[in-house]
Amino acid sequence: MNPGPRSPALPPDPTLRESATFDRRTIAEIQRAAETGIYDIRGGGAKRKVPHFDDLLFLGASMSRYPLEGYRERCDTDVVLGARNATFPLHLSTPVTVAGMSFGALSGRAKEALGRGASEVNTSTTTGDGGMTPEERGQSKHLVYQYLPSRYGMNPDDLRRADAIEVVLGQGAKPGGGGMLLGQKITERVAGMRTLPMGVDQRSASRHPDWTGPDDLEIKIRELREITDWEKPIYVKIGATRTYYDVKLAAKAGADVIVLDGMQGGTAATQDVFIEHVGIPTLAALPQAVQALQEEGLHRHVQLVVSGGIRNGADLAKCMALGADAVAIGTAALIALGDNAPGLDAEYRALGSAAGFYDDWQAGRDPAGITTQDDELASRLDPVQGGRRLANFIRVMTMEAQVIARACGKAHLHHLEPEDLVALTIEAAAMARVPLAGTSWIPGQGL
Amino acid sequence: MAALSEVLVEPPVGVEPTTVDLSTADVRALNGALHAPRVAETSPRWRVLHPDGRHSIAVGLDAEVEVEVDGHVGYYCAGMNKAATVTINGNAGVGVAENMMSGTVRVRGNASQSAAATAHGGLLVVEGSAAARCGISMKGVDIVVGGDVGHMSAFMGQAGRLVVCGDAGDALGDSLYEARIYVQGSVKSLGADCVEKEMRAEHLAELAQLLTAAGMDADPAAFARFGSGRSLYNFHVDNASAY
């Protein structure tokens, strides 16, 4: 997608007035649609401004709370995922995990880099639509194998090779939608893994082919446990919409871990109208999920992994405080590998975009060599160096969250709590269910 | 999980099958025993009694064993099967042989919806009829149905062959990729981009092979062949009404 006019530059004549309804971006999109006859497809998550974790602040310790001494007193970050039913739950050193992204959408080297980076900091990475590659399995200490509606590349050997299984119902960028990997990325290897002809547009179904609804899901989860002898944690991933009910149903269906993906979560290729207009923000969904688990008596027994716009240690700490057990990063992980790097600006501009704006992940022409199947472009990414950059980034996120947790007097990131938070806006206060800063008012919960 | 010795009703003697009675043993113990290392050498034949509609019977098998189930099974019987031969002397619930990789699964009765969904290989024989979405997203499996199939069968079928000796319901082969479909009876309607194709000699030959493998007595010449029109392989706005 062309970035177009980002901030309203001054009109040539100060007497000209731009319509708030038909602004230049809107006009340009109408003109583009009229010319091409097709909707805009792009990668990434929602770009519109929505209430987010930046709208929350922590209340550091002072008189009534004791802080922990930075650099001296421990603040632990480990997390165990999937101990509810699995013989072998995941023991991770940081609650920052890497979200599901497919080989096909990403190059094999990018998947390898994600595995290397995650393993270096003893956290998990996740496959995607299209199966498990040897590079990814080989470099991932903890690999979560996604079980998607399309079942591309799904086979029981990989299921047994995985460390956890994630049943995907939806994702934040397109809850209720299937997928489309455009033909230019269906190379011989991708086509072979997905049992498709080369060059076709690969459609992914929006519903699983052999189960419908929560009662069936319970039976499906049981089947996956039986196939893998009850060894692996079973995750259920949902896109954030009717989160309260979805989380209750997933937990009652037997999920060990629930992955909740808000509308800022990225996608490899989806209609812009879908990304921007379906689903709810991560901030709005997380408290609903926690409430649902608490009411079932399953909070902290069924772990909650939150994704969708997680960018730094502050976001991580705020998710922990609101009741998450871990987070997953996708877009931020790609940026850490080198996506949208300033040094590639000229090449992005040649594609009609610019560094900091590039979102044509569906096109397969990524100058950073990440969202591509072109061998020459893919070779630009060094998986060892990329892995190191991702590990650095996850370390920084974790340390940032520790800084905040110690300031709040917490010896573990999981000890952060809603009481540590206030909101800057009424909207964020209502969604996060924490007081508006300087007041004791939580909108929707009376005075 | 129960030990194997707790699962057995009769210990294996010679070539006699190892018998498991699910009125006393649970499915988890049965599957655990079927997944045991070297099971094909130590217990190549199994007989399961009183399945009584239980789910996930004989799933995830990865050995050349023969399993005979005496009665009706619930969801996902023989799911993700590899190499094993599973025979169900009764009806099968949703998703029998789902995602099968190889081996043979035979249902003596009828199969519920989504039979052999997403299956990559092997042979599923349904001697009765199969309900809706038979062979949905099939990826290489061969399916032979003695009776009819329900609506949306072979939906998004990518590879493999679906043989229907009876009639097919609505929207057969909708959004088909490269799976091939043979129907002897009537087709209520074809799905998007599914078209009837010429039955050439090579198709008659492969159909005869499939019918023989399934033990079906039918004349290949009485079947019609259906496949993808390939007009929806790459999105074009002029086809928008077909989606």
Chai-1 contact restraints between the chains, C-beta under 6 A:
chainA,res_idxA,chainB,res_idxB,connection_type,confidence,min_distance_angstrom,max_distance_angstrom,comment,restraint_id
A,G37,B,V237,contact,1.0,0.0,6.0,A-B,restraint_1
A,I38,B,V237,contact,1.0,0.0,6.0,A-B,restraint_2
A,R151,B,T118,contact,1.0,0.0,6.0,A-B,restraint_3
A,M154,B,N99,contact,1.0,0.0,6.0,A-B,restraint_4
A,N155,B,M101,contact,1.0,0.0,6.0,A-B,restraint_5
A,P156,B,G60,contact,1.0,0.0,6.0,A-B,restraint_6
A,P156,B,M80,contact,1.0,0.0,6.0,A-B,restraint_7
A,G183,B,N234,contact,1.0,0.0,6.0,A-B,restraint_8
A,T195,B,K139,contact,1.0,0.0,6.0,A-B,restraint_9
A,T195,B,Q158,contact,1.0,0.0,6.0,A-B,restraint_10
A,T195,B,A159,contact,1.0,0.0,6.0,A-B,restraint_11
A,V200,B,Y233,contact,1.0,0.0,6.0,A-B,restraint_12
A,D201,B,N234,contact,1.0,0.0,6.0,A-B,restraint_13
A,D201,B,F235,contact,1.0,0.0,6.0,A-B,restraint_14
A,P209,B,S114,contact,1.0,0.0,6.0,A-B,restraint_15
A,P209,B,A117,contact,1.0,0.0,6.0,A-B,restraint_16
A,P209,B,T118,contact,1.0,0.0,6.0,A-B,restraint_17
A,P209,B,I136,contact,1.0,0.0,6.0,A-B,restraint_18
A,P209,B,S137,contact,1.0,0.0,6.0,A-B,restraint_19
A,D210,B,G95,contact,1.0,0.0,6.0,A-B,restraint_20
A,D210,B,E98,contact,1.0,0.0,6.0,A-B,restraint_21
A,D210,B,S114,contact,1.0,0.0,6.0,A-B,restraint_22
A,D210,B,A117,contact,1.0,0.0,6.0,A-B,restraint_23
A,I219,B,H55,contact,1.0,0.0,6.0,A-B,restraint_24
A,I219,B,Y75,contact,1.0,0.0,6.0,A-B,restraint_25
A,R222,B,S56,contact,1.0,0.0,6.0,A-B,restraint_26
A,E223,B,S56,contact,1.0,0.0,6.0,A-B,restraint_27
A,E223,B,V59,contact,1.0,0.0,6.0,A-B,restraint_28
A,E223,B,Y76,contact,1.0,0.0,6.0,A-B,restraint_29
A,E223,B,G79,contact,1.0,0.0,6.0,A-B,restraint_30
A,E226,B,N31,contact,1.0,0.0,6.0,A-B,restraint_31
A,E226,B,S56,contact,1.0,0.0,6.0,A-B,restraint_32
A,E226,B,V59,contact,1.0,0.0,6.0,A-B,restraint_33
A,I227,B,V59,contact,1.0,0.0,6.0,A-B,restraint_34
A,I227,B,G60,contact,1.0,0.0,6.0,A-B,restraint_35
A,I227,B,M80,contact,1.0,0.0,6.0,A-B,restraint_36
A,D229,B,G32,contact,1.0,0.0,6.0,A-B,restraint_37
A,D229,B,H35,contact,1.0,0.0,6.0,A-B,restraint_38
